[in-house]
């Protein structure tokens, strides 16, 4: 499995408030980004995997909604997570 409990805890520890803080927008955005990168690599090798493609589009939409929420409520946290993850609009 590509996403183990240890990897998930590491992502939340790095981007969230703690390793068990799974509800913060920054932690969720970081997790979605990790999953999006993994699915993108999978689709490079398996171009006709339309179920994975649909999942990827849904994940990108969820991440976009969280980024919009963060931008609306706290622009500094938004700018920090964008810079840290290397995302752009």
ZIWO-V196285 format. One record per residue. N is the residue number from 0. RES is the residue in three letters. PHI is phi as a letter, one per 30 degrees, with the letter a starting at -180 (* if undefined). NEAR is the number of other C-alpha atoms within 8 Angstrom. Layout:
# ZIWO-V196285
n = [N | N]
res = [RES | RES]
phi = [PHI | PHI]
near = [NEAR | NEAR]
This chain:
# ZIWO-V196285
n = [0 | 1 | 2 | 3 | 4 | 5 | 6 | 7 | 8 | 9 | 10 | 11 | 12 | 13 | 14 | 15 | 16 | 17 | 18 | 19 | 20 | 21 | 22 | 23 | 24 | 25 | 26 | 27 | 28 | 29 | 30 | 31 | 32 | 33 | 34 | 35 | 36 | 37 | 38 | 39 | 40 | 41 | 42 | 43 | 44 | 45 | 46 | 47 | 48 | 49 | 50 | 51 | 52 | 53 | 54 | 55 | 56 | 57 | 58 | 59 | 60 | 61 | 62 | 63 | 64 | 65 | 66 | 67 | 68 | 69 | 70 | 71 | 72 | 73 | 74 | 75 | 76 | 77 | 78 | 79 | 80 | 81 | 82 | 83 | 84 | 85 | 86 | 87 | 88]
res = [UNK | UNK | UNK | UNK | UNK | UNK | UNK | UNK | UNK | UNK | UNK | UNK | UNK | UNK | UNK | UNK | UNK | UNK | UNK | UNK | UNK | UNK | UNK | UNK | UNK | UNK | UNK | UNK | UNK | UNK | UNK | UNK | UNK | UNK | UNK | UNK | UNK | UNK | UNK | UNK | UNK | UNK | UNK | UNK | UNK | UNK | UNK | UNK | UNK | UNK | UNK | UNK | UNK | UNK | UNK | UNK | UNK | UNK | UNK | UNK | UNK | UNK | UNK | UNK | UNK | UNK | UNK | UNK | UNK | UNK | UNK | UNK | UNK | UNK | UNK | UNK | UNK | UNK | UNK | UNK | UNK | UNK | UNK | UNK | UNK | UNK | UNK | UNK | UNK]
phi = [* | d | b | d | d | d | d | d | d | d | d | d | d | d | c | c | d | a | d | c | d | c | c | d | e | d | d | d | d | d | d | d | d | d | d | d | d | d | d | d | d | d | d | d | c | b | d | c | d | d | d | d | d | d | d | d | d | d | d | d | d | d | d | d | d | d | d | d | d | d | d | d | c | a | d | d | d | d | d | d | d | d | d | d | c | i | c | b | d]
near = [3 | 3 | 6 | 7 | 6 | 6 | 8 | 10 | 10 | 9 | 13 | 18 | 12 | 9 | 9 | 14 | 9 | 8 | 12 | 7 | 11 | 9 | 6 | 9 | 10 | 9 | 14 | 12 | 11 | 12 | 11 | 11 | 10 | 8 | 8 | 11 | 8 | 8 | 11 | 9 | 8 | 8 | 12 | 7 | 6 | 7 | 7 | 5 | 8 | 7 | 6 | 9 | 10 | 8 | 8 | 11 | 8 | 8 | 10 | 10 | 8 | 8 | 12 | 8 | 8 | 10 | 11 | 8 | 8 | 12 | 11 | 7 | 6 | 8 | 9 | 6 | 9 | 11 | 9 | 8 | 9 | 10 | 8 | 7 | 8 | 6 | 7 | 4 | 2]
